[in-house]
């Protein structure tokens, strides 16, 4: 049955790049824009939350969130995302991509707004309600990963499919950038209106009561881009691959794609029946046949995403060292509460502009030229090189005279994460699994990534603590230090390179060729 391709799928594979491709990128991409905004904006306001709710009268320095509270506020959304990736990934294969797509968006919008309405009679009450809403926000965000990737892969032509899926993911960069810009505008406006003294000049007056609105406005603003795309998300037809190969409705698939492509497409009902009844399209996720055909592939996509996210999310370890080293963020006691938000936002916006955003778009430009495998291998290799280059002479980089080199090394590490495995680990799982399991397998791969993110953000937050109590963050036990943590991360990137060898190259192939969906045993043996 090899090469027994449906006309409707062939038309999609060979279609020239046209307006509907860009419409799909924007609709799916705005979900990722919102995802990134919501996940990264919290890091801009955690210092403010510490000042508002945990400052002790008479203390020499402003209050900070206790380690447990800080981990919960930032990490609960990651846990929600992991759960959402598994659940909505499975649901996308059971109910259809489009039907589930609207649910994830509504959840993101409602919980984004609700995060800003986190109230309580005590600091613990405010943090508990914030954590509750951010878990469900993460749950909605998690659903967007497998659904956006699967929808884009199933709409794209085979020549530029990698670039289209990578472009959806690259909207994350703009989401991070936008979160910084919104935070800059809001904090600058409040700082100008309510001129407060620095903490060391007047501790009590340095945090004005109106500062409580700042973090709420910043968190709630994330709902706007997602809400604007809801109408267009609901107008998108179901993908032809789901309708034909999973729902087995050849007529509807031909009708939907005929409208999208503006061509007449024959409804091949007999061919759909033959394809969907063959042995190659009937095995399940937990079958021996799946393990034989795709077990190694699933290991490759889950392990590389898991290892990548450990390194990617651990960037927070030395972000504060970078910002402090180059003087972007002065000591907390020399600023008032709102001005501190402004300084942190400025630093994150500059990093996003110079390092994060360009890396994503380099992947978009080159993924269909040099392939997913080469970009992923190269990305892991250069992340290893730059992590070791920072770690081994770590003392050298912390000296004031060498701070520019430190920033360059830091920026290059995350440029190659984005022009590398951060993008390709998202793209490949949407291409190499059969249509009826595509969303599920992407969800499993993405959930493995989020498990890595939790290890990276929290395991290494504790591991990076100094053995010297005077250099340790308040409330944390002794760890192995930043230098040793970076060496461990370098080794993790080497493992990522090794695991990449289990990932096949789908460049230039149709989704059916890449997943061997229409290939029976006798065809494989020929």
Secondary structure, DSSP 8 states (H G I E B T S, - for coil): -TT---HHHHHHHH----HHHHHHHHHHHHHHHHHHHHHHHHHHHHHHHHHHHH--TT-SS-----HHHHHHHHHHHHHHHHHHHHHHHHHHHHH-HHHHHHHHHHHHHHHHHHHHT---SSHHHHHHHHHHHHHHHHHHHHHHHHHHHHHHHHHS-TTTHHHHHHHHHHHHHHHHHHHHHHHHHHHHHHHHHS----TTT-TTTTS-TTHHHHHHHHHHTTHHHHHHTHHHHHHS---HHIIIIIS--HHHHHHHHHHHHTS-----HHHHHHHHHSGGGT--TTSHHHHHHHHHHHHHHHHHHHHHHHHHHTHHHHHHHHHHHTTSS--GGGS-HHHHHHHHHHHHHHHIIIIIHHHHHHHHHHHHHH-HHHHHHHHHHHHHHHHHHHHTTHHHHHSGGGHHHHHHHHHHHHHHHHTTHHHHHHHHTTTSS-HHHHHHHHHHHHHHHHHHHHIIIIIHHHHTS-SSGGGS-TT----SHHHHHHHHHHHHHHHHHHHHTTS---TTS-HHHHHTTT--HHHHH-
